Amino acid sequence: MGWEWTVSVIFWHGTVMLGAGWLVALGYAVAHGSFKGLQLSFGQAISWTMLVLWLAVLMYLIYLSIPDKANFSLFRCWREAWVMWDPLLLKGIFQKVLAFVPLGVLLPFAAERFRKCRLALLAFAGTVLATETWQLMARRGDPDVDDLLHGLAGSLLGYFLVRLCLDLFEQRKLRLDLLLQALAVPAVFAAEIGTAFAVYILQPYGNLPISPIVKQDMSSVAVELAMPLAEEAEPAPVYRYTLAGDEERGRAVLSWVSALTGIQFEAPPAGRSSFSVSDASGEARFWYDGMDGSWRYWKPSRPGGRLSASEISTKREMLEGWLDSHGLLPGQVSMTIPGGSFFQWAVENAPIDESGVRYSGYCTAEFADDGSICRLVCSIRPTKEITTEPILSPKEAFEQISAGNFRQYITFSQGDQLYVEECSLVYMTDSKGFDQPCYLFGGACLQEDGTSRYWNAYCGAVRR
């Protein structure tokens, strides 16, 4: 038990005791009609009570959340949402903003002095800063410098809405300045998101998941090139998944799997190429990815034991017949049986067929101890060349690595030495379903204590 745990316990129990003290004081104030010589109305007592409950719930949720690394890079979460183009990350940002709206709504009701913008702003900033500081010291939640802005924005949103409503109630007229203040926070978020969507739609390709969110600090890291790199590169093809955005394809595969397993699934939502559904019991599930046409079926069950030679032959014939009948298994495929009741088909370095389509990926199946299929995964994805693009040369891409423009999952330490020993052109799927060429650099990372570990980094190859 370190000092972080001690601070966490003291702060958490202190928060609970403070909340209990507030409730006792408010109960006394309501009963006697006074609070330190000041009259406390019933509405103010309710507001203070709700503020304490809001603070207790907020701290409790933070206390239960999974600890994460602290972030001191401004707007990192926004950049991550852009690079990954993930609505769940954007939803998380909005949730953090909305979490502090109750503070802005309740504080002006709890005390009239906080209806003044300057005092309210100081109270909001102090509350948000205290929350993030507690997360940092207690190693709880995900302390983030961006959340200082999110919490302040949420508090101001609630505050300006309350001021607008109070003015309408008291003055019986709408003031333009208060209306503009109430719309300021939503307008800023709408402008940012609208601009991001416009830029995303206008750009020819999607965002690569390997793009750097923050630039790596290479000041304490030595990078040595252990191989020659070409200074020029031929244009490279860009591929697109032929099944991307095909809504009917997912529904067709769902019906095929339902007929194979004998399980009736719920109807998938309309208007969505990607979806996840289950059966009536909620145990068997099916997931389809409309980005590349991959899908997965699974149910909780005990995997079966090792199959005999005759059982392997029978089940293989059945599975391959079913896959072939629905066009799910291309001709250039190799079949392996790793063991037990597990089957796998893999497509590696398959040539382009007559229609210009190339296949890559794998398909797996696993049987339960009762002989039924408990796992079925198809990630064999067809792609077709749509164009060729000029790309960076290996030497130009390496300059990006040396400058720290790559995503690093393992933190560098003082004195690390990177030896770049390999460079290859690979393909990676972007957020629009295109297969883009990328450079993959790899080698050894020699650490200060003499140990080494493998290191690699990706760099987008298409010229922007």
C-alpha positions in Angstrom: 0.0 0.0 0.0 1.7 3.2 -1.3 1.1 6.8 -0.7 -1.3 6.9 -3.6 -3.6 4.4 -1.8 -3.3 6.4 1.4 -4.3 9.7 -0.4 -7.1 7.9 -2.1 -8.6 6.6 1.1 -8.2 9.9 3.0 -9.7 11.9 0.2 -12.6 9.5 -0.5 -13.6 9.1 3.1 -13.1 12.9 3.6 -15.5 13.5 0.7 -18.1 11.1 2.3 -17.7 12.8 5.6 -18.0 16.3 4.0 -21.2 15.2 2.3 -22.7 13.8 5.4 -21.8 17.1 7.3 -23.5 19.1 4.6 -26.6 17.0 4.9 -26.7 17.4 8.7 -26.1 21.2 8.5 -28.8 21.6 5.8 -31.3 19.5 7.9 -30.7 21.8 10.9 -31.0 24.9 8.6 -34.3 23.7 7.2 -35.6 22.9 10.7 -34.6 26.2 12.3 -34.8 28.5 9.2 -31.2 29.9 9.6 -27.8 29.0 8.4 -24.9 30.9 10.1 -27.3 33.9 10.7 -28.6 33.9 7.1 -32.1 32.9 6.1 -32.0 29.7 4.0 -35.0 29.2 1.8 -36.4 25.8 1.1 -35.3 26.1 -2.6 -31.7 26.9 -1.5 -31.7 24.0 0.9 -32.8 21.6 -1.8 -30.2 23.1 -4.2 -27.3 22.6 -1.7 -28.5 19.0 -1.0 -28.6 18.2 -4.7 -25.1 19.7 -5.1 -23.7 17.5 -2.4 -25.4 14.4 -3.9 -24.1 15.4 -7.4 -20.6 15.7 -6.0 -20.9 12.3 -4.1 -22.1 10.5 -7.3 -19.4 12.1 -9.4 -16.6 11.1 -7.0 -18.1 7.6 -6.6 -18.1 7.1 -10.4 -14.6 8.3 -10.7 -13.5 6.1 -7.8 -15.0 3.0 -9.5 -13.6 3.8 -13.0 -10.6 2.0 -14.3 -7.3 3.9 -13.6 -5.7 5.3 -16.7 -2.6 7.3 -17.6 -2.7 11.0 -17.0 -2.8 13.2 -20.1 -1.1 16.6 -20.1 -1.4 17.2 -23.9 -4.1 19.7 -24.7 -6.9 18.5 -27.1 -5.5 15.0 -27.1 -8.9 13.4 -26.8 -10.2 15.4 -29.7 -7.2 14.4 -31.9 -7.8 10.8 -30.9 -11.5 11.0 -31.9 -10.4 12.5 -35.2 -7.7 9.9 -36.0 -9.8 6.9 -35.0 -13.0 8.5 -36.3 -14.9 6.8 -33.5 -18.3 8.1 -32.4 -17.8 6.4 -29.0 -14.8 8.6 -28.3 -16.9 11.7 -29.2 -19.7 10.4 -27.0 -17.2 10.1 -24.1 -16.3 13.8 -24.5 -19.9 14.9 -24.4 -20.5 12.8 -21.3 -17.7 14.6 -19.5 -19.2 18.0 -20.5 -22.7 17.0 -19.4 -21.4 15.6 -16.1 -20.7 19.2 -14.9 -24.0 20.8 -16.2 -25.7 20.1 -12.8 -23.0 22.3 -11.1 -23.8 25.2 -13.3 -27.5 24.7 -12.9 -27.7 24.3 -9.1 -25.1 26.8 -7.8 -27.0 29.9 -8.8 -30.1 28.6 -7.0 -28.0 27.6 -3.9 -26.7 31.1 -3.4 -27.6 34.3 -5.2 -24.0 35.6 -5.0 -23.1 32.9 -7.5 -25.4 34.4 -10.1 -22.6 36.9 -10.7 -20.5 35.5 -13.6 -17.1 36.2 -12.1 -17.8 34.4 -8.8 -19.6 31.5 -10.6 -16.6 31.1 -13.0 -14.2 30.9 -10.1 -16.3 28.3 -8.3 -16.6 26.2 -11.5 -12.9 26.4 -12.2 -12.0 25.5 -8.6 -14.4 22.5 -8.6 -13.2 21.1 -11.9 -9.5 21.6 -10.9 -10.0 19.9 -7.6 -11.7 16.9 -9.3 -8.8 16.4 -11.8 -6.2 16.9 -9.0 -7.9 14.3 -6.9 -7.8 11.8 -9.8 -4.1 12.6 -10.4 -3.1 12.1 -6.8 -5.3 9.1 -6.0 -4.6 7.4 -9.4 -8.3 7.1 -10.1 -10.1 7.6 -13.3 -8.3 9.3 -16.2 -6.9 12.7 -15.1 -6.9 14.7 -18.3 -6.0 18.4 -18.9 -8.8 18.4 -21.6 -11.3 17.6 -18.9 -10.6 21.0 -17.3 -12.1 22.6 -20.4 -14.8 20.0 -20.6 -15.9 20.5 -17.0 -15.7 24.3 -17.3 -17.7 24.2 -20.6 -20.4 22.0 -19.0 -20.7 24.2 -15.9 -21.0 27.4 -18.1 -23.6 25.7 -20.2 -25.8 25.0 -17.2 -25.1 28.4 -15.7 -26.0 30.4 -18.9 -29.2 28.4 -19.4 -30.2 29.1 -15.8 -29.5 32.8 -16.2 -31.6 32.9 -19.3 -34.5 31.1 -17.7 -34.4 33.3 -14.6 -34.3 36.4 -16.6 -37.3 35.2 -18.7 -39.2 34.4 -15.5 -38.4 37.7 -13.7 -38.3 40.2 -16.5 -40.8 38.6 -18.8 -38.6 39.3 -21.9 -35.8 37.7 -23.8 -32.4 39.5 -23.6 -30.2 39.0 -26.7 -26.9 38.9 -24.7 -28.2 36.2 -22.4 -29.4 34.2 -25.4 -26.1 34.4 -27.1 -24.3 33.4 -23.9 -26.6 30.3 -23.6 -25.9 29.3 -27.2 -22.1 30.0 -27.0 -21.0 26.6 -25.7 -23.3 24.5 -28.0 -22.3 26.7 -30.9 -18.5 26.2 -30.3 -19.0 22.4 -30.2 -21.3 22.4 -33.2 -18.7 24.4 -35.2 -15.9 22.1 -34.3 -17.8 18.9 -35.1 -19.2 20.4 -38.3 -15.8 21.5 -39.5 -14.4 18.0 -38.7 -17.2 16.3 -40.7 -16.7 18.7 -43.6 -13.0 18.1 -43.8 -13.5 14.3 -43.4 -16.1 14.1 -46.2 -14.0 16.2 -48.6 -10.7 14.3 -48.1 -10.3 11.4 -50.6 -9.4 8.7 -48.1 -10.2 8.0 -44.5 -8.0 8.4 -41.4 -5.4 5.8 -40.6 -5.5 4.3 -37.1 -1.7 4.4 -36.9 -1.5 8.2 -37.3 0.2 9.9 -34.4 -2.1 11.5 -31.8 0.8 13.4 -30.2 4.4 13.9 -31.5 6.9 11.6 -29.8 9.7 13.2 -27.8 12.9 12.0 -29.5 15.3 14.4 -27.7 16.5 11.6 -25.4 16.4 8.8 -28.0 19.1 8.0 -30.5 17.9 6.6 -33.9 20.4 4.7 -36.0 19.7 3.4 -39.5 21.2 0.0 -40.0 20.2 -0.4 -43.7 20.2 1.6 -46.9 16.9 3.3 -47.9 15.8 4.2 -51.4 15.3 7.8 -52.1 12.5 7.2 -54.7 9.4 5.1 -54.8 7.1 4.0 -57.5 3.4 4.9 -57.2 1.5 2.3 -55.2 -2.1 1.0 -55.6 -4.9 1.9 -53.2 -7.5 -0.8 -52.6 -11.1 -0.6 -51.3 -13.1 -3.3 -49.7 -15.8 -4.4 -52.2 -18.2 -5.1 -49.4 -17.8 -1.7 -47.6 -21.2 -0.1 -46.8 -23.2 -3.1 -48.2 -26.2 -3.2 -45.9 -27.9 -6.2 -47.6 -24.7 -8.3 -47.3 -24.8 -8.3 -43.5 -28.5 -9.3 -43.5 -27.8 -12.1 -46.0 -24.9 -13.5 -43.9 -27.1 -13.3 -40.8 -29.7 -15.5 -42.4 -27.1 -18.0 -43.6 -25.7 -18.3 -40.1 -29.2 -18.6 -38.6 -30.0 -21.5 -41.0 -26.6 -23.2 -40.3 -26.9 -23.0 -36.5 -30.7 -23.3 -36.2 -30.7 -20.1 -34.0 -33.3 -17.3 -34.6 -31.7 -13.9 -34.2 -33.5 -10.6 -33.7 -33.9 -8.4 -36.7 -30.9 -6.0 -37.3 -31.5 -2.3 -37.1 -32.5 -0.6 -40.4 -30.2 1.7 -42.2 -27.0 0.4 -40.7 -24.3 -1.6 -42.5 -22.6 -2.6 -39.2 -24.7 -4.1 -36.4 -24.7 -6.6 -33.5 -27.7 -8.8 -32.7 -28.5 -11.7 -30.4 -31.1 -14.5 -30.0 -34.1 -14.3 -27.6 -32.0 -15.6 -24.6 -29.2 -13.1 -25.3 -26.5 -15.8 -25.2 -25.9 -16.4 -28.9 -24.6 -13.3 -30.7 -23.8 -12.2 -34.2 -21.7 -9.1 -35.2 -21.2 -7.8 -38.7 -18.7 -5.1 -39.7 -20.0 -3.1 -42.6 -16.5 -1.5 -43.1 -14.9 -4.6 -44.6 -17.5 -7.3 -44.6 -16.0 -9.4 -41.7 -18.4 -11.0 -39.2 -18.5 -13.2 -36.1 -20.9 -15.6 -34.4 -20.4 -17.0 -30.9 -22.3 -18.5 -28.0 -21.1 -19.5 -24.5 -20.4 -23.2 -24.4 -17.7 -25.7 -23.5 -15.3 -26.3 -26.4 -15.3 -29.9 -27.7 -12.4 -32.3 -27.3 -10.0 -33.5 -30.0 -11.8 -34.9 -33.0 -11.1 -38.2 -34.7 -9.9 -38.4 -38.3 -13.3 -39.3 -39.5 -15.0 -36.5 -37.5 -12.5 -34.0 -38.9 -13.2 -35.1 -42.5 -17.0 -35.0 -42.0 -17.0 -31.6 -40.3 -14.5 -30.1 -42.7 -16.6 -31.2 -45.7 -19.7 -29.7 -44.1 -18.1 -26.4 -43.3 -16.3 -26.0 -46.6 -19.5 -26.9 -48.5 -21.4 -24.3 -46.5 -18.7 -21.6 -47.0 -18.4 -22.3 -50.7 -22.1 -22.3 -51.3 -22.3 -18.7 -50.1 -19.1 -17.5 -51.7 -17.4 -17.0 -48.3 -14.3 -19.1 -49.1 -12.1 -18.0 -52.1 -10.1 -20.5 -54.1 -6.6 -19.4 -52.8 -7.0 -20.7 -49.3 -5.0 -23.1 -47.1 -6.7 -25.1 -44.3 -5.1 -25.9 -40.9 -6.4 -27.7 -37.8 -4.5 -26.3 -34.8 -6.0 -28.8 -32.4 -9.0 -29.9 -30.5 -12.2 -29.1 -32.4 -10.8 -25.9 -34.0 -10.7 -25.3 -37.8 -8.9 -22.5 -39.6 -8.7 -21.4 -43.2 -6.2 -18.7 -44.2 -5.5 -16.6 -47.3 -2.0 -15.4 -47.6 -0.4 -13.6 -50.6 -3.3 -14.6 -52.8 -3.0 -13.4 -56.4 -5.5 -11.0 -57.9 -8.3 -12.8 -59.7 -9.7 -12.1 -63.2 -12.1 -9.4 -61.9 -9.2 -7.5 -60.2 -10.2 -8.6 -56.6 -7.6 -9.8 -54.1 -8.5 -11.7 -50.9 -6.8 -11.6 -47.5 -7.6 -12.8 -44.0 -8.8 -15.9 -42.3 -11.9 -17.9 -41.4 -12.2 -20.0 -38.2 -14.8 -22.4 -36.7 -15.0 -24.2 -33.4 -17.3 -26.9 -32.2 -18.8 -27.3 -28.7 -18.8 -30.6 -26.7 -22.4 -31.2 -27.9 -21.3 -31.1 -31.5 -22.8 -27.7 -32.3 -20.9 -24.8 -33.7 -20.0 -22.4 -30.8 -17.6 -20.0 -32.8 -17.6 -19.0 -36.4 -15.5 -16.1 -37.6 -15.0 -14.9 -41.2 -12.5 -12.2 -41.7 -11.6 -13.0 -45.4 -12.0 -9.6 -47.0 -12.1 -8.9 -50.7 -10.4 -5.7 -51.9 -10.2 -4.2 -55.4 -7.7 -1.7 -56.8 -9.3 1.7 -57.4 -6.3 3.9 -58.2 -2.6 4.4 -57.8 -1.1 7.2 -55.7 2.3 8.7 -55.4 3.9 7.7 -52.2 6.8 8.8 -50.0 10.1 7.2 -50.5 11.5 5.0 -47.7 14.0 7.7 -46.9 11.3 10.4 -46.6 9.2 8.1 -44.4 12.2 7.5 -42.2 12.6 11.2 -41.7 9.1 11.2 -40.3 10.1 8.5 -37.8 13.2 10.4 -36.8 11.0 13.5 -36.2 8.7 11.5 -33.9 5.7 11.6 -36.2 4.5 8.1 -35.4 2.4 6.4 -32.7 4.4 4.8 -29.9 2.6 2.3 -27.6 5.6 1.7 -25.3 7.1 4.8 -23.6 10.7 5.6 -24.5 13.2 6.0 -21.6 16.2 8.3 -21.3 19.1 6.9 -23.3 17.2 4.5 -25.5 18.8 3.6 -28.8 16.6 2.6 -31.8 18.2 0.5 -34.5 16.1 0.4 -37.6 16.9 -2.9 -39.3 13.9 -3.5 -41.6 11.5 -1.4 -43.8 8.6 -2.9 -45.7 5.5 -1.6 -47.6 2.3 -2.9 -46.0 -1.4 -2.1 -46.3 -3.7 -0.9 -43.6 -7.4 -0.1 -43.6 -8.5 3.5 -43.0 -11.7 4.7 -41.5 -13.4 4.9 -45.0 -12.7 1.3 -45.9 -9.7 1.9 -48.2 -6.6 -0.2 -48.0 -3.7 2.3 -48.0 0.0 1.7 -48.4 2.1 2.3 -45.2 5.7 1.8 -44.3 6.5 -0.5 -41.4 9.9 0.1 -39.7 11.2 -2.4 -37.2 14.3 -3.2 -35.3 15.8 -3.4 -31.8 15.4 -0.9 -29.0 18.5 -1.0 -26.8 17.7 0.3 -23.3 20.1 2.0 -20.9 20.3 -1.1 -18.6 21.6 -3.2 -21.5 18.4 -5.1 -22.3 16.7 -4.8 -25.7 13.2 -5.3 -27.0 11.7 -5.4 -30.5 10.4 -2.1 -31.7 8.3 -1.1 -34.7 6.5 2.0 -36.1 4.2 2.7 -39.0 4.2 5.7 -41.3 1.5 6.5 -43.8 2.9 6.4 -47.4 0.4 8.3 -49.5 1.5 11.8 -50.2 -0.9 14.4 -48.8 
